[in-house]
Amino acid sequence: MKTMLVNEITKDKIMSGEVSLSGVLQTEIANFNSKIPSEGTMLTDSAFHRKLQVILKPFYLRYDTNNDGHLDRTEITQTLKDLGESASDNDVNDFFQR
C-alpha cells in the first residue's frame, strides 16, 4: 500500500513537471551502479530494464500530449529539449527514418 501511494505521488510530480526525467534517470543509474554484486543486491539487466519501464511510463504519458500512444516528432523534440539535448529538425527526422 505504501509503495502504491509513493508511486502515485511520484506520478503526480512527474505530470506537473516537479520531477525531471533527467533527474530521475541520473538517480536510478547511480543507484544501479552503486550496487555491489557480492551483497546480492545488484539488479540484473532485465530487472533494471523492468524498473526503468516503471519509472519512464509516467514521463512517456506526460510527453504523449495527444494521447495517441506514440511520441511524434514534436513530442520527441520536447522530450530531448527537457533532457538538455538540442536536436535539429533533421536530427529528429533521421531518428524517425531509422
DSSP file (Angstrom, degrees, kcal/mol; ACC not computed):
  #  RESIDUE AA STRUCTURE BP1 BP2  ACC     N-H-->O    O-->H-N    N-H-->O    O-->H-N    TCO  KAPPA ALPHA  PHI   PSI    X-CA   Y-CA   Z-CA
    1    1 A M     >        0   0    0      0, 0.0     4,-2.0     0, 0.0     5,-0.2   0.000 360.0 360.0 360.0 -43.9    0.0    0.0    0.0
    2    2 A K  H  >  +     0   0    0      1,-0.2     4,-2.5     2,-0.2     5,-0.2   0.904 360.0  51.5 -62.1 -41.9    2.8    2.4    0.9
    3    3 A T  H  > S+     0   0    0      1,-0.2     4,-2.6     2,-0.2    -1,-0.2   0.898 108.1  52.1 -62.0 -40.7    4.6    1.7   -2.4
    4    4 A M  H  > S+     0   0    0      2,-0.2     4,-2.2     1,-0.2    -1,-0.2   0.902 110.1  48.6 -62.9 -40.8    1.4    2.4   -4.3
    5    5 A L  H  X S+     0   0    0     -4,-2.0     4,-2.4     2,-0.2    -2,-0.2   0.920 111.6  48.9 -65.4 -44.1    1.0    5.8   -2.5
    6    6 A V  H  X S+     0   0    0     -4,-2.5     4,-2.7     1,-0.2    -2,-0.2   0.920 111.1  51.1 -61.2 -43.6    4.6    6.7   -3.2
    7    7 A N  H  X S+     0   0    0     -4,-2.6     4,-2.6     1,-0.2    -2,-0.2   0.896 110.4  48.6 -61.4 -40.8    4.1    5.8   -6.9
    8    8 A E  H  X S+     0   0    0     -4,-2.2     4,-2.2     2,-0.2    -1,-0.2   0.901 112.0  48.4 -66.7 -40.9    1.0    7.9   -7.2
    9    9 A I  H  X S+     0   0    0     -4,-2.4     4,-2.1     2,-0.2    -2,-0.2   0.926 112.5  49.4 -63.7 -43.8    2.7   10.9   -5.6
   10   10 A T  H  X S+     0   0    0     -4,-2.7     4,-2.4     1,-0.2    -2,-0.2   0.921 109.7  51.0 -61.2 -45.0    5.7   10.4   -7.9
   11   11 A K  H  X S+     0   0    0     -4,-2.6     4,-2.8     1,-0.2    -1,-0.2   0.907 109.3  51.3 -59.5 -42.5    3.4   10.3  -11.0
   12   12 A D  H  X S+     0   0    0     -4,-2.2     4,-1.8     1,-0.2     6,-0.2   0.903 110.6  48.3 -61.7 -41.2    1.7   13.5   -9.9
   13   13 A K  H  X>S+     0   0    0     -4,-2.1     5,-1.7     2,-0.2     6,-1.3   0.875 112.4  49.1 -68.0 -36.8    5.0   15.2   -9.5
   14   14 A I  H ><5S+     0   0    0     -4,-2.4     3,-1.1     4,-0.2    -2,-0.2   0.949 111.0  48.9 -65.1 -48.6    6.1   14.0  -12.9
   15   15 A M  H 3<5S+     0   0    0     -4,-2.8    -2,-0.2     1,-0.3    -1,-0.2   0.822 112.8  48.3 -63.3 -31.4    2.9   15.1  -14.6
   16   16 A S  H 3<5S-     0   0    0     -4,-1.8    -1,-0.3    -5,-0.2    -2,-0.2   0.575 114.7-115.8 -85.7  -8.3    3.2   18.5  -13.0
   17   17 A G  T <<5S+     0   0    0     -3,-1.1    -3,-0.2    -4,-0.7    -2,-0.1   0.513  82.6 120.9  88.4   4.3    6.8   18.9  -14.0
   18   18 A E  S   <S+     0   0    0     -5,-1.7     2,-0.5    -6,-0.2    -4,-0.2   0.793  73.1  50.5 -70.1 -27.2    8.2   19.0  -10.5
   19   19 A V  S    S-     0   0    0     -6,-1.3     2,-0.3    -9,-0.1    -2,-0.2  -0.946  83.4-143.1-114.2 129.5   10.3   15.9  -11.2
   20   20 A S     >  -     0   0    0     -2,-0.5     4,-2.1     1,-0.1     5,-0.2  -0.643  13.8-132.2 -95.0 150.7   12.5   15.9  -14.3
   21   21 A L  H  > S+     0   0    0     -2,-0.3     4,-2.6     1,-0.2     5,-0.2   0.921 108.9  50.1 -61.7 -46.5   13.2   12.9  -16.5
   22   22 A S  H  > S+     0   0    0     60,-0.3     4,-2.5     1,-0.2    -1,-0.2   0.889 109.9  51.6 -64.0 -37.7   17.0   13.6  -16.4
   23   23 A G  H  > S+     0   0    0      2,-0.2     4,-2.0     1,-0.2    -1,-0.2   0.920 111.6  45.9 -64.1 -44.1   17.0   13.8  -12.6
   24   24 A V  H  X S+     0   0    0     -4,-2.1     4,-2.6     2,-0.2     5,-0.2   0.923 113.8  48.8 -65.2 -44.3   15.2   10.5  -12.2
   25   25 A L  H  X S+     0   0    0     -4,-2.6     4,-2.7     1,-0.2     5,-0.3   0.923 110.4  50.7 -63.2 -44.0   17.4    8.8  -14.7
   26   26 A Q  H  X S+     0   0    0     -4,-2.5     4,-2.2    -5,-0.2    -1,-0.2   0.916 112.6  47.3 -59.5 -43.2   20.6   10.1  -13.1
   27   27 A T  H  X S+     0   0    0     -4,-2.0     4,-2.5    -5,-0.2    -2,-0.2   0.934 113.9  46.0 -64.3 -47.0   19.4    8.9   -9.7
   28   28 A E  H  X S+     0   0    0     -4,-2.6     4,-2.5     2,-0.2    -2,-0.2   0.889 113.3  48.7 -66.5 -39.3   18.4    5.5  -10.9
   29   29 A I  H  X S+     0   0    0     -4,-2.7     4,-2.7     2,-0.2    -1,-0.2   0.906 111.7  49.9 -67.6 -40.1   21.6    4.9  -12.9
   30   30 A A  H  X S+     0   0    0     -4,-2.2     4,-1.5    -5,-0.3    -2,-0.2   0.914 111.9  48.6 -62.8 -42.0   23.7    6.0   -9.9
   31   31 A N  H  X S+     0   0    0     -4,-2.5     4,-0.6     2,-0.2    -2,-0.2   0.920 112.6  48.3 -62.1 -43.5   21.7    3.6   -7.6
   32   32 A F  H >< S+     0   0    0     -4,-2.5     3,-1.0     1,-0.2    -2,-0.2   0.924 112.9  47.4 -62.6 -45.7   22.2    0.8  -10.1
   33   33 A N  H 3< S+     0   0    0     -4,-2.7    -1,-0.2     1,-0.2    -2,-0.2   0.729 105.9  59.6 -70.3 -22.4   25.9    1.5  -10.4
   34   34 A S  H 3< S+     0   0    0     -4,-1.5    -1,-0.2    -5,-0.2    -2,-0.2   0.599  80.0 105.9 -84.2 -10.2   26.4    1.6   -6.7
   35   35 A K    <<  -     0   0    0     -3,-1.0     3,-0.1    -4,-0.6     7,-0.0  -0.476  63.2-143.8 -72.4 138.6   25.2   -1.9   -6.0
   36   36 A I    > > -     0   0    0     -2,-0.2     3,-1.8     1,-0.1     5,-0.9  -0.912   5.5-143.2-106.1 123.7   27.9   -4.4   -5.2
   37   37 A P  G > 5S+     0   0    0      0, 0.0     3,-2.0     0, 0.0     5,-0.2   0.833  97.5  62.6 -55.1 -36.1   27.3   -7.9   -6.6
   38   38 A S  G 3 5S+     0   0    0      1,-0.3    -3,-0.0     2,-0.1    -2,-0.0   0.726  96.6  59.5 -65.9 -19.1   28.8   -9.6   -3.5
   39   39 A E  G < 5S-     0   0    0     -3,-1.8    -1,-0.3     1,-0.0    -4,-0.0   0.553 108.9-125.2 -82.7  -7.5   26.0   -8.1   -1.4
   40   40 A G  T < 5S+     0   0    0     -3,-2.0    -2,-0.1    -4,-0.3    -5,-0.0   0.712  85.3 104.6  72.6  19.1   23.4   -9.9   -3.5
   41   41 A T      < +     0   0    0     -5,-0.9     2,-0.2     2,-0.1    -6,-0.1   0.466  40.4 118.7-111.0  -3.7   21.7   -6.6   -4.2
   42   42 A M        -     0   0    0     -6,-0.3     2,-0.2    -5,-0.2   -10,-0.1  -0.435  62.5-128.1 -69.0 133.6   22.8   -5.9   -7.8
   43   43 A L        -     0   0    0    -11,-0.2     2,-0.1    -2,-0.2    -1,-0.1  -0.552  20.3-123.1 -75.6 142.2   19.9   -5.8  -10.3
   44   44 A T     >  -     0   0    0     -2,-0.2     4,-2.8     1,-0.1     5,-0.2  -0.393  30.7-103.5 -74.8 165.1   20.2   -7.9  -13.3
   45   45 A D  H  > S+     0   0    0      1,-0.2     4,-2.3     2,-0.2     5,-0.1   0.904 124.4  48.7 -56.7 -41.2   19.9   -6.2  -16.7
   46   46 A S  H  > S+     0   0    0      2,-0.2     4,-2.4     1,-0.2    -1,-0.2   0.877 111.1  49.2 -69.6 -36.0   16.4   -7.4  -17.1
   47   47 A A  H  > S+     0   0    0      2,-0.2     4,-2.3     1,-0.2    -2,-0.2   0.907 112.3  48.3 -67.3 -40.3   15.4   -6.3  -13.6
   48   48 A F  H  X S+     0   0    0     -4,-2.8     4,-2.5     2,-0.2    -2,-0.2   0.898 110.8  52.0 -64.1 -40.2   16.9   -2.9  -14.3
   49   49 A H  H  X S+     0   0    0     -4,-2.3     4,-2.0    -5,-0.2    -2,-0.2   0.922 110.3  47.5 -62.2 -45.7   15.1   -2.8  -17.6
   50   50 A R  H  X S+     0   0    0     -4,-2.4     4,-2.0     2,-0.2    -1,-0.2   0.904 111.5  51.1 -62.7 -41.2   11.8   -3.5  -15.9
   51   51 A K  H  X S+     0   0    0     -4,-2.3     4,-2.3     1,-0.2    -2,-0.2   0.918 108.9  50.7 -64.5 -41.9   12.4   -0.9  -13.3
   52   52 A L  H  X S+     0   0    0     -4,-2.5     4,-3.2     1,-0.2     5,-0.2   0.881 106.7  55.3 -62.1 -37.3   13.2    1.7  -15.9
   53   53 A Q  H  X S+     0   0    0     -4,-2.0     4,-1.8     1,-0.2    -1,-0.2   0.926 109.2  46.8 -60.7 -43.6    9.9    0.8  -17.7
   54   54 A V  H  < S+     0   0    0     -4,-2.0    -2,-0.2     1,-0.2    -1,-0.2   0.903 116.2  45.4 -63.8 -41.1    8.0    1.6  -14.5
   55   55 A I  H  X S+     0   0    0     -4,-2.3     4,-0.6     1,-0.2    -2,-0.2   0.908 115.9  45.1 -68.3 -42.6    9.9    4.8  -14.0
   56   56 A L  H  X S+     0   0    0     -4,-3.2     4,-2.9     1,-0.2     3,-0.3   0.743  92.0  79.8 -78.9 -24.0    9.6    6.0  -17.6
   57   57 A K  H  X S+     0   0    0     -4,-1.8     4,-2.6     1,-0.2     5,-0.2   0.905  93.4  48.2 -54.8 -47.7    5.9    5.3  -18.2
   58   58 A P  H  > S+     0   0    0      0, 0.0     4,-1.7     0, 0.0    -1,-0.2   0.886 113.1  49.3 -61.5 -35.2    4.6    8.4  -16.4
   59   59 A F  H  X S+     0   0    0     -4,-0.6     4,-2.4    -3,-0.3     5,-0.2   0.925 109.3  52.2 -66.8 -42.5    7.1   10.5  -18.3
   60   60 A Y  H  X S+     0   0    0     -4,-2.9     4,-2.1     1,-0.2    -1,-0.2   0.932 109.5  49.2 -56.5 -46.7    6.0    8.9  -21.6
   61   61 A L  H  < S+     0   0    0     -4,-2.6    -1,-0.2     1,-0.2    -2,-0.2   0.850 109.9  52.3 -63.5 -33.5    2.4    9.7  -20.7
   62   62 A R  H  < S+     0   0    0     -4,-1.7    -1,-0.2    -5,-0.2    -2,-0.2   0.907 113.7  42.1 -68.2 -40.8    3.4   13.3  -20.0
   63   63 A Y  H  < S+     0   0    0     -4,-2.4     2,-2.3     1,-0.2    -2,-0.2   0.732  94.0  81.5 -81.6 -21.9    5.2   13.7  -23.3
   64   64 A D    ><  +     0   0    0     -4,-2.1     3,-1.8    -5,-0.2    -1,-0.2  -0.500  61.3 170.0 -79.8  72.9    2.5   11.9  -25.3
   65   65 A T  T 3  S+     0   0    0     -2,-2.3    -1,-0.2     1,-0.3    -2,-0.1   0.739  71.1  47.4 -65.5 -25.9    0.5   15.1  -25.3
   66   66 A N  T 3  S-     0   0    0      4,-0.2    -1,-0.3    -3,-0.2    -2,-0.1   0.402 103.1-131.6 -95.8   4.3   -2.1   14.0  -27.9
   67   67 A N    <   +     0   0    0     -3,-1.8    -2,-0.1    -6,-0.2     4,-0.1   0.812  64.0 133.4  54.8  37.3   -2.6   10.6  -26.0
   68   68 A D  S    S-     0   0    0      2,-0.4    -1,-0.1     0, 0.0     3,-0.1   0.436  76.7-110.7 -96.3   1.8   -2.3    8.5  -29.2
   69   69 A G  S    S+     0   0    0      1,-0.2     2,-0.3    -5,-0.2    -8,-0.0   0.525  90.6  84.3  84.9   5.0    0.2    6.0  -27.6
   70   70 A H  S    S-     0   0    0    -10,-0.0     2,-0.7    -6,-0.0    -2,-0.4  -0.978  75.5-126.1-137.6 149.4    3.1    7.2  -29.7
   71   71 A L        -     0   0    0     -2,-0.3    -7,-0.1    -3,-0.1     2,-0.1  -0.873  31.8-160.9 -95.8 118.2    5.6   10.0  -29.5
   72   72 A D     >  -     0   0    0     -2,-0.7     4,-2.8     1,-0.0     5,-0.3  -0.221  38.5 -83.9 -87.2-176.5    5.6   12.1  -32.7
   73   73 A R  H  > S+     0   0    0      1,-0.2     4,-2.4     2,-0.2     5,-0.2   0.892 129.0  47.5 -57.6 -44.2    8.3   14.4  -33.9
   74   74 A T  H  > S+     0   0    0      2,-0.2     4,-2.1     1,-0.2    -1,-0.2   0.909 113.5  47.7 -64.7 -42.6    7.1   17.4  -31.8
   75   75 A E  H  > S+     0   0    0      2,-0.2     4,-2.2     1,-0.2    -2,-0.2   0.886 112.5  48.6 -68.1 -39.4    6.8   15.2  -28.7
   76   76 A I  H  X S+     0   0    0     -4,-2.8     4,-2.8     2,-0.2     5,-0.2   0.913 109.7  53.1 -64.8 -42.8   10.3   13.7  -29.2
   77   77 A T  H  X S+     0   0    0     -4,-2.4     4,-2.3    -5,-0.3    -2,-0.2   0.912 110.6  46.8 -58.8 -43.7   11.7   17.2  -29.8
   78   78 A Q  H  X S+     0   0    0     -4,-2.1     4,-2.5     2,-0.2    -1,-0.2   0.894 110.8  52.3 -66.4 -40.2   10.2   18.4  -26.5
   79   79 A T  H  X S+     0   0    0     -4,-2.2     4,-1.3     2,-0.2    -2,-0.2   0.945 111.7  45.9 -60.1 -48.8   11.5   15.3  -24.6
   80   80 A L  H  <>S+     0   0    0     -4,-2.8     5,-2.9     1,-0.2     4,-0.2   0.899 111.4  52.7 -61.9 -41.0   15.0   15.8  -25.9
   81   81 A K  H ><5S+     0   0    0     -4,-2.3     3,-1.6     1,-0.2    -1,-0.2   0.915 107.8  50.9 -60.8 -43.6   14.8   19.5  -25.0
   82   82 A D  H 3<5S+     0   0    0     -4,-2.5   -60,-0.3     1,-0.3    -1,-0.2   0.761 106.7  55.3 -66.9 -24.4   13.8   18.7  -21.5
   83   83 A L  T 3<5S-     0   0    0     -4,-1.3    -1,-0.3    -3,-0.2    -2,-0.2   0.447 123.1-107.6 -84.5  -0.7   16.7   16.3  -21.2
   84   84 A G  T < 5S+     0   0    0     -3,-1.6     2,-0.4     1,-0.3    -3,-0.2   0.651  78.0 131.5  84.5  15.8   19.0   19.2  -22.2
   85   85 A E      < -     0   0    0     -5,-2.9     2,-0.6    -6,-0.2    -1,-0.3  -0.841  48.8-145.2-103.1 136.6   19.7   17.9  -25.7
   86   86 A S        +     0   0    0     -2,-0.4     2,-0.4    -3,-0.1    -9,-0.0  -0.889  21.7 178.6-100.4 128.0   19.5   20.0  -28.7
   87   87 A A        -     0   0    0     -2,-0.6    -6,-0.1   -10,-0.1     2,-0.0  -0.992  19.4-139.3-131.2 127.1   18.2   18.2  -31.8
   88   88 A S     >  -     0   0    0     -2,-0.4     4,-2.2     1,-0.1     5,-0.2  -0.296  32.7-104.8 -74.6 167.0   17.6   19.9  -35.1
   89   89 A D  H  > S+     0   0    0      1,-0.2     4,-2.7     2,-0.2     5,-0.2   0.889 125.2  54.0 -58.0 -38.3   14.6   19.0  -37.3
   90   90 A N  H  > S+     0   0    0      2,-0.2     4,-2.7     1,-0.2    -1,-0.2   0.898 106.2  51.7 -63.8 -40.4   16.9   17.0  -39.4
   91   91 A D  H  > S+     0   0    0      2,-0.2     4,-2.0     1,-0.2    -2,-0.2   0.928 112.6  44.9 -60.6 -45.3   18.2   15.0  -36.4
   92   92 A V  H  X S+     0   0    0     -4,-2.2     4,-2.0     2,-0.2    -2,-0.2   0.913 112.8  51.0 -67.2 -42.3   14.6   14.2  -35.4
   93   93 A N  H  X S+     0   0    0     -4,-2.7     4,-1.5     1,-0.2    -2,-0.2   0.907 109.2  51.4 -60.9 -41.4   13.7   13.3  -38.9
   94   94 A D  H  X S+     0   0    0     -4,-2.7     4,-0.9     1,-0.2    -1,-0.2   0.895 107.2  54.0 -61.0 -40.1   16.7   11.0  -39.2
   95   95 A F  H >< S+     0   0    0     -4,-2.0     3,-0.6     1,-0.2    -1,-0.2   0.914 110.1  46.2 -59.1 -44.1   15.6    9.3  -35.9
   96   96 A F  H 3< S+     0   0    0     -4,-2.0    -1,-0.2     1,-0.2    -2,-0.2   0.749 107.3  58.1 -74.1 -22.9   12.2    8.6  -37.4
   97   97 A Q  H 3<        0   0    0     -4,-1.5    -1,-0.2     1,-0.2    -2,-0.2   0.684 360.0 360.0 -79.9 -17.1   13.6    7.3  -40.6
   98   98 A R    <<        0   0    0     -4,-0.9    -1,-0.2    -3,-0.6    -2,-0.1   0.477 360.0 360.0 -74.8 360.0   15.6    4.6  -38.9
